[in-house]
Amino acid sequence: MDFRYSGIPQEIATEVRATMRAPEYGHPAFKALAQGYGPCRLCLRTFHVGADERILFTYNPFAAGELPAPGPVFIHAGSCERYESAELPADFRELPMVLEGYGEEGELLSRERVAGRSVEQMLERIFSGHRLRYAHIRNGEAGCFMARVYKPVT
């Protein structure tokens, strides 16, 4: 089964960098040196602690009309490119992850901790076992949104 992994939309990062405000909410965004690994929700690379400057802001990973679940996310303060690929981001392999599968109406249908298992095999199973529209990868320690996974329309 083919999957696509993607970071947040480039337009969101551009807006946050320009306004230093969270989209949708208007909350102030904060810029500081990385004190944790992240990852950046745009390029999906981890941060170099104490070296990379990053921006923290409130982000809702759900489409309009679905139940909102805003939470804190980070992006690089400087420019980076949105990750969109058929490969799990390399930096994710060592991170604690939880996979959440969502159905046609945005309802949560599956939630599983990866815990050393194959992300690809788990996605294969949960997409096959449920009528999922997409999945989120969440941080297994902090619980925050990291990336979106979907099956391309063929």
Order of alpha helices (4+ residues) and beta strands (2+ residues): beta-alpha-beta-beta-beta-beta-beta-beta-alpha-beta-beta
